[in-house]
Amino acid sequence: MDRYIQKAVMYDLFARYYQYRNRDQYEKYMRKHMEYVEKMVKVREEERDDDDGRVRLFHASPNAPAVDVYINGQKVLRNMKYKQLSQYMKVPKGEHRVDIYPAGHTTSPVLSQTVNVLPKMAYTLAVIGDVHRLQLLPIIDEPYAPYGKAKVRFAHFSPDAPAVDIALRSGDLLFRNASFGKVTDYIEAPVNEKLHVDVRVSGTNQVVLSIPNVRFQPNKSYTVVAVGYVSRTPALEVLVLEA
């Protein structure tokens, strides 16, 4: 930035010197001056953008209808259905009001919450729980993994499922005693291997769900999410989300 400022000032001085002496030279240096002013503006915009956070929405309420999502009164997502995950959206740092409406309606939100977005951070805003007890759960994401490695965490979003343990069929316990609404910390995950993952009732060997052929790729982060119901439909299932 300092270099661009110096160049802009220098060419402005040259242009002023030639303004009434040589029209061609004046225009030449004025064009150079404007070129560096534009570079300054671009850098400032990029620096401002760098302070933005990023948010995405995940509809994880198994019996809630499709929804429209508003941030600060502006519709940002339309007709999001159960299990849908949006792309990340840039959001300025600071507090933002998030309103969730049944798709196509704006009379009364089913969920409203203020979310604080920190600069340069990525968030998943998960809509969880039964339709009459909805929650908006902000989760800080870590989209990047160390080179050649993968990271994984577990999120329990099944309203009627008990606390669970997540283990590999080989016997390694990955996550322990995760209850509804809990999102674990990331751990390092094996890469480029076919894994068989079991979801067990916490503290037991009782498997409530098995996930065969799970493969984590290097340089990526993942969230393994339990959604749905144990006792009714839609049935309990596991989704593997990136980041």
Secondary structure, 3 states (H helix, E strand, C coil): CHHHHHHHHHHHHHHHHHCCCCHHHHHHHHHHHHHHHHHHHHHHHHHHHHCCEEEEEEECCCCCCCEEEEECCEEEEEEECCCCECCCEEECCEEEEEEEEECCCCCCCCEEEEEEECCCCEEEEEEECCHHHCEEEEEEECCCCCCCCEEEEEEECCCCCCCEEEEECCCCEEEEEECCCCECCCEEECCCCCEEEEEEECCCCCEEEEEEEECCCCCEEEEEEEECECCCCCECEEEEEEC
